[in-house]
Amino acid sequence: MNPKKFTATTSWRKSMHSLPDRIRLEVYDALFDYVETGKEPEMTLEAKAAFSFIRTDIDLEVDKTIAVCEKRRENVMKRWHRGTINSE
């Protein structure tokens, strides 16, 4: 996954709708910090609870992206080796 990109979902907004502004902002900041650095920043307990659901989504997206890239790499290598064997 490109650390500069991630997919946000409307469910995140819906789940944090009732939180105070300061907590929502803390979660949003933590979200961007986590995507950029891969490390979960320090947060209040309230923000950490809300962020844990978002982190799960992000981690699943990263795992899926890595799996897709690995599969594509394997396919390219198969074609590459098949092409070099046929050309000999």
N, C-alpha and C positions, 0 to 999 in steps of 0.2 A: 504494500500500500504506500502510495506517495504520502509522506508525512504532512504535506501541505494541503491534502484533500481528505475529506471524509463525508459520509452521507448522514445528514441530520434527519430526524424523523419528527413528524408532528406529534407523535405520541410522547416525545420528551417534553414538548411544550405543555401538552395536556396534563401530564403527570405532575408538572411543577407549577401549574396555574395558581394553585392556592397558597403557594409559598410566598413569604415576604420578599420584596424586591431585593434586599441585600443578600438573601440566600440564593435566589435565582441567579443574580449576577456572579456570585461566588462559584456556582455550579458551571455557568457558561465560561467563566475564566478558566476553571479547572479543566473543562472539556478541551479548550484550545491548547492549554499547557500540556495535557496528556497526549494529545494527538501529535504535538510538535516534539515532545521530549521522550515520550514513552514512559514517563514516571508520573505517578499520581501525586499531585501537590498536597501540601498541608491544607486542611479544611476544617470547618466546624463540624460537629456531629451531624447537624441537620443537612448540611451540604453534602457531606460524605454519604449519607443514606440515599439522597436523591441521585448522586453521581454514580453510585454502585450499579444502578440499572443501566445507565448510559454507558458505563465502562464495559459492561457485558456485551452490549450491542457493538461497540467499537472493536472489542477484541474478536468477536465473531466475524466481523467484516474483514479484519486484518487476516485472520486465519483462512477465510474463504479466498481472499485475494492471493495469498501465498500459495494455496493449493492450486488455484487456476493457473498462476504463473508457472508453477512447477510442472503441471500437466502440459502446458504449452511448450515448455522447454524440452520435455521428454519427446513430444511429438516432432519438434524441429530436429532434435538429435537423431531420431529414427529416420526421418527423411534425409538428413545429411549423410548418415552412414549408408543408407540404401543407395543414394546417388553416387557416393564414392566407390562403392563395391561394383555397381553397374558400369562405371566408366573405365574400370581397369581391364 
